[in-house]
Amino acid sequence: MATLIPVVKLKSLLDGLIEYVRVDFESQTSESNSFLFRVLDGNRLDGFDFFEEGKNIFLRTSTSSRKIETRLMFTKDIAPTPTIHVREPARVKGDYNAVGGLFGSRVNFPNNVYSAEYRDTKKANYEYVITSDNPLETILIAEVIYTLLLGAWETLHTQLFDLFDFGLKELLANNELVPYPLYIKSIDLTVQFENTVPGIQRSTLCNVINFRDPTIQAQ
């Protein structure tokens, strides 16, 4: 987690899950064996076939204009294509965002310079916000992404995060910025991760740091 900002990491994770749908579908000898078929087949409403529409949305090699997009934030304009916005609405405050206790024992160095490693624990909330101008597409996308997260939960929990929890909620937006009622599904994520950072307790390398006006030249 130290190499990427968490919200960027979560977008990359989401892109990978969506790519899995396409790779799985193309690797099957029959559509009925695919992940997409098992999740969506048999669901139809008023001429809307969830499986057929799901293929247009998730199979990224399709020429359909309805294929899914992922973005890091909300845009003022409502995109006509289905979109998943990855956003960070709030951080959990408290001890979770503070430097934790000692992680391991003290390490001694020559000349009485010694350091120890500390555990930096962060816990934060994020959202995958799913929007489309078709509410049935919104439901379809949410169902697929939520199922993917369920299937990948153990991997995400053991390899990327110390805590990975998620839940699904919905809302209806209708105000002056939205020309029509917009049905939204949101997958709320709670993640926790730890970084190990060096904590220098004593050092003879640098005793004073002076900040000078850059317009003043040293004599």
C-alpha positions as CSV (number, residue, x, y, z in Angstrom):
1,M,0.0,0.0,0.0
2,A,3.0,2.3,0.4
3,T,3.4,2.7,-3.3
4,L,0.0,4.1,-4.2
5,I,-2.5,6.5,-2.7
6,P,-5.3,4.2,-1.4
7,V,-8.1,5.6,-3.5
8,V,-6.0,5.0,-6.7
9,K,-5.2,1.5,-5.5
10,L,-9.0,0.9,-5.1
11,K,-9.6,2.1,-8.6
12,S,-6.9,-0.2,-10.0
13,L,-8.4,-3.0,-8.0
14,L,-11.9,-2.3,-9.5
15,D,-10.5,-2.1,-13.0
16,G,-8.9,-5.5,-12.4
17,L,-12.2,-7.0,-11.3
18,I,-13.9,-5.7,-14.4
19,E,-11.2,-7.1,-16.6
20,Y,-11.6,-10.5,-14.9
21,V,-15.2,-10.6,-16.2
22,R,-14.0,-10.2,-19.8
23,V,-11.1,-12.7,-19.5
24,D,-13.3,-15.3,-17.8
25,F,-16.0,-14.9,-20.5
26,E,-13.5,-15.3,-23.4
27,S,-11.8,-18.3,-21.8
28,Q,-15.0,-20.4,-21.7
29,T,-16.1,-22.8,-24.4
30,S,-19.8,-22.0,-23.6
31,E,-21.4,-18.8,-22.4
32,S,-23.3,-20.8,-19.8
33,N,-20.0,-21.5,-18.0
34,S,-19.1,-17.9,-17.6
35,F,-19.2,-15.8,-14.4
36,L,-21.4,-13.3,-16.1
37,F,-24.0,-15.9,-17.1
38,R,-24.1,-17.5,-13.7
39,V,-24.7,-14.1,-12.0
40,L,-27.2,-12.6,-14.5
41,D,-29.0,-15.2,-16.5
42,G,-32.7,-15.7,-16.0
43,N,-33.3,-12.0,-15.0
44,R,-35.5,-10.1,-17.4
45,L,-37.8,-7.1,-16.9
46,D,-39.8,-5.3,-19.6
47,G,-37.6,-6.4,-22.4
48,F,-34.4,-5.8,-20.4
49,D,-32.3,-8.9,-20.5
50,F,-29.7,-8.6,-17.7
51,F,-27.3,-11.1,-19.2
52,E,-27.3,-9.6,-22.7
53,E,-27.0,-6.1,-21.4
54,G,-24.3,-7.2,-19.0
55,K,-22.3,-8.4,-22.0
56,N,-22.5,-5.0,-23.6
57,I,-21.4,-3.3,-20.4
58,F,-18.6,-5.6,-19.1
59,L,-17.0,-7.1,-22.2
60,R,-14.6,-4.3,-22.9
61,T,-13.8,-5.4,-26.5
62,S,-17.4,-4.8,-27.4
63,T,-18.2,-1.9,-29.7
64,S,-21.2,-1.0,-27.5
65,S,-21.3,2.6,-26.3
66,R,-22.7,1.3,-23.0
67,K,-19.5,-0.3,-21.8
68,I,-18.6,0.6,-18.2
69,E,-16.2,3.4,-17.3
70,T,-14.4,4.0,-13.9
71,R,-13.4,7.4,-12.7
72,L,-11.8,8.8,-9.6
73,M,-14.4,11.4,-8.7
74,F,-17.8,12.8,-9.6
75,T,-18.2,15.0,-12.6
76,K,-20.7,17.8,-12.9
77,D,-22.1,16.4,-16.1
78,I,-24.0,13.1,-16.0
79,A,-22.2,10.7,-18.4
80,P,-24.6,8.8,-20.7
81,T,-22.5,5.7,-20.3
82,P,-22.6,3.6,-17.1
83,T,-20.0,4.9,-14.7
84,I,-18.4,3.8,-11.4
85,H,-17.0,6.7,-9.4
86,V,-14.3,5.8,-6.9
87,R,-14.3,8.3,-4.1
88,E,-13.1,8.9,-0.6
89,P,-16.0,10.6,1.3
90,A,-14.5,10.6,4.8
91,R,-11.7,9.3,6.9
92,V,-12.3,7.5,10.2
93,K,-10.7,9.7,13.0
94,G,-9.0,8.5,16.1
95,D,-6.3,6.1,17.0
96,Y,-6.5,4.3,13.6
97,N,-4.8,7.3,11.9
98,A,-2.1,7.7,14.5
99,V,1.3,6.1,14.6
100,G,0.9,2.8,16.5
101,G,3.1,1.2,19.1
102,L,6.5,-0.3,18.7
103,F,6.7,-2.9,16.0
104,G,9.5,-5.2,17.0
105,S,12.6,-4.6,19.1
106,R,15.1,-1.7,19.2
107,V,17.9,-1.9,16.6
108,N,21.3,-0.6,17.8
109,F,23.9,1.1,15.6
110,P,27.5,2.3,16.1
111,N,28.2,5.5,18.0
112,N,25.1,5.1,20.2
113,V,22.8,6.0,17.3
114,Y,19.8,3.8,17.5
115,S,16.3,3.5,15.9
116,A,13.2,1.5,16.1
117,E,10.4,0.6,13.7
118,Y,6.9,1.9,14.3
119,R,3.6,0.7,13.0
120,D,1.5,3.3,11.1
121,T,-2.1,2.1,11.0
122,K,-4.7,3.7,8.8
123,K,-8.4,2.9,8.6
124,A,-10.5,4.8,6.1
125,N,-13.8,4.7,4.2
126,Y,-14.3,4.7,0.4
127,E,-17.1,4.3,-2.1
128,Y,-17.7,2.7,-5.4
129,V,-20.6,4.9,-6.6
130,I,-22.5,3.3,-9.6
131,T,-24.6,5.6,-11.8
132,S,-26.4,5.2,-15.1
133,D,-29.2,6.9,-16.9
134,N,-31.0,3.5,-16.8
135,P,-31.8,2.3,-13.3
136,L,-31.8,-1.4,-14.4
137,E,-28.2,-1.0,-15.6
138,T,-27.3,0.5,-12.2
139,I,-28.8,-2.6,-10.5
140,L,-27.0,-4.9,-12.9
141,I,-23.6,-3.3,-12.4
142,A,-23.9,-3.2,-8.6
143,E,-24.9,-6.9,-8.5
144,V,-21.8,-7.9,-10.6
145,I,-19.3,-5.7,-8.7
146,Y,-20.7,-6.8,-5.3
147,T,-20.4,-10.5,-6.3
148,L,-16.9,-10.0,-7.5
149,L,-15.9,-8.4,-4.2
150,L,-17.5,-11.3,-2.3
151,G,-15.5,-13.7,-4.4
152,A,-12.2,-11.8,-4.0
153,W,-12.7,-10.9,-0.3
154,E,-10.3,-13.5,1.1
155,T,-7.5,-12.4,-1.3
156,L,-8.1,-8.7,-0.7
157,H,-8.2,-9.2,3.1
158,T,-5.1,-11.4,3.3
159,Q,-2.8,-9.8,0.7
160,L,-3.7,-6.1,0.5
161,F,-5.5,-5.0,3.6
162,D,-5.7,-5.9,7.3
163,L,-9.4,-5.1,7.1
164,F,-11.6,-5.2,4.1
165,D,-15.4,-4.8,4.7
166,F,-18.1,-3.6,2.3
167,G,-21.8,-3.1,2.1
168,L,-24.4,-1.9,-0.4
169,K,-26.7,1.1,-0.2
170,E,-28.9,3.1,-2.6
171,L,-30.3,6.6,-3.1
172,L,-32.2,8.7,-5.6
173,A,-30.8,12.0,-6.6
174,N,-33.1,14.7,-8.0
175,N,-32.1,18.4,-7.9
176,E,-31.2,21.3,-10.1
177,L,-27.9,19.7,-11.2
178,V,-29.7,16.5,-12.4
179,P,-32.2,16.9,-15.2
180,Y,-34.0,13.7,-14.3
181,P,-34.2,11.4,-11.2
182,L,-30.9,9.5,-11.0
183,Y,-30.9,6.1,-9.3
184,I,-27.5,5.4,-7.5
185,K,-26.1,2.3,-6.0
186,S,-23.1,2.7,-3.7
187,I,-20.7,0.0,-2.4
188,D,-19.2,1.4,0.8
189,L,-15.7,0.1,1.6
190,T,-14.0,0.1,5.0
191,V,-10.3,-0.7,4.7
192,Q,-7.4,-0.8,7.1
193,F,-3.7,-1.2,6.3
194,E,-0.4,-0.8,8.0
195,N,2.8,0.7,6.9
196,T,6.1,0.3,8.8
197,V,8.0,3.5,9.0
198,P,11.4,4.3,10.6
199,G,11.3,6.3,13.9
200,I,14.7,7.8,14.6
201,Q,15.1,8.2,18.4
202,R,18.7,9.5,18.5
203,S,21.0,10.7,15.7
204,T,24.3,12.6,15.4
205,L,24.0,13.1,11.7
206,C,21.8,16.2,11.8
207,N,21.3,18.3,14.9
208,V,19.8,21.6,13.4
209,I,17.8,22.4,10.3
210,N,17.7,26.1,9.3
211,F,15.2,27.6,6.9
212,R,16.4,30.8,5.3
213,D,14.8,33.3,3.0
214,P,15.8,32.2,-0.5
215,T,16.4,35.8,-1.5
216,I,19.1,36.2,1.1
217,Q,22.5,34.9,0.0
218,A,24.8,33.4,2.5
219,Q,28.0,35.4,3.2
